[in-house]
Amino acid sequence: MNYRPSVRVVDATLRDGGLVNDFRFSDEFVDALYKTNIAAGVDYMEFGYKADKTMFDVNSFGKWKFCDDDDIRAVVGDKNNDLKVAVMADAGRCNYKQDIQERSNSPIDLIRVATYIHQMPTAIQMIEDAKKKGYEVSCNIMAVSTAQESDVQTALDMLGQSPVDCVYIVDSYGSLYPEQIQRLAEFYKNATEKYGKVLGIHAHNNQQLAFANTIEAVADGVDWLDATYGSMGRGAGNCSMELLLGFLKNPKYDLLPVLKFIETYTAKLKDEGVVWGYDLQYMITGLLNQHPRTAIAFTKDKRIDFSNFYNETVNHE
């Protein structure tokens, strides 16, 4: 019944959730989410991506695809509270040297570098750049369920020798089970403890295991926990903030503001036709350890021929 003071909760609603509505959140939604995170005691709020505007058309996305400092500042003001601001920088998709300013001139506290294994040299450069500019820095190694263990070990050693603060276990395809999370946490911890790094988890809900995998990770000593309001996120969505705060025993976290936000704002998005959450097509790609892009296309096409989709997906392997 006790709690671990080192646990940190990271709200990824705007960033992962933005993948299902092209980051077109109203200013009212973002302002209310920020205030709710403060009231709920959440530790970090991820506003979105620092995407390269030469690679992505600014008119095709809402502003949280790019997270200009002035847009964040318009929400957070003078930041006289404990909630820290995070953004994600994708390796190869972020002009980080230009678009990430010195920490002293920015409302951002944490840069979350996201990378695939083969991009590790770029990710390390990004981490070093962000740290030099004064930020906290974390790193998400994506699609770890498809990577060779020896490659993951090499990546962890590279991160260990970098100035990164936190390394994430990321179940990009929602394919992992709690016993696999337990083994991965032990594997990652061998590296993170050796180098004095913190460990985090980012789970997807393709097999309705995002919450189960997250609480398994907590039991295994993982400290930074990603969650989203109403489980909003790409495809099947993420670990639900409401489930996670209900589970954590630290009295600093308050579930009531989260429930009020979901009933007022998140439910409205669903009513407006924004689609995310567990469904059979996402279960299938999760079971087969595949990227959910085919399931996302299946959803957009309003298909319901799940058995055909299963056959297509199996044969695609």
Buried (B, 14 or more C-beta within 10 A) or exposed (E): EEEEEEBBBBBBBBBBBBBBBEBEBEEEBBBBBBBBBBBBBBBBBBBBBBBBBEEBEEEEBBBBBBBEBEBBBBBBEEBEEEBBBBBBBBBEBBBBEEBBEEBEEBBBBBBBBBBBBEBBEBBBBBBBBBBEBEBBBBBBBBBBBBBEEEBBBEBBEBBBEBEBBBBBBBBBBBBBBBEBBBEBBEBBBEBBEEBEBBBBBBBBBBBBBBBBBBBBBBEBBBBBBBBBBBBBBBBBBBBBBBBBBEBBEEEBBBBEBBBBBBEEBBEEBEEEEBBBBBBEBBBBBBBBBBEBEBBBEBBEEEEEEBEEBBEEBEEEE
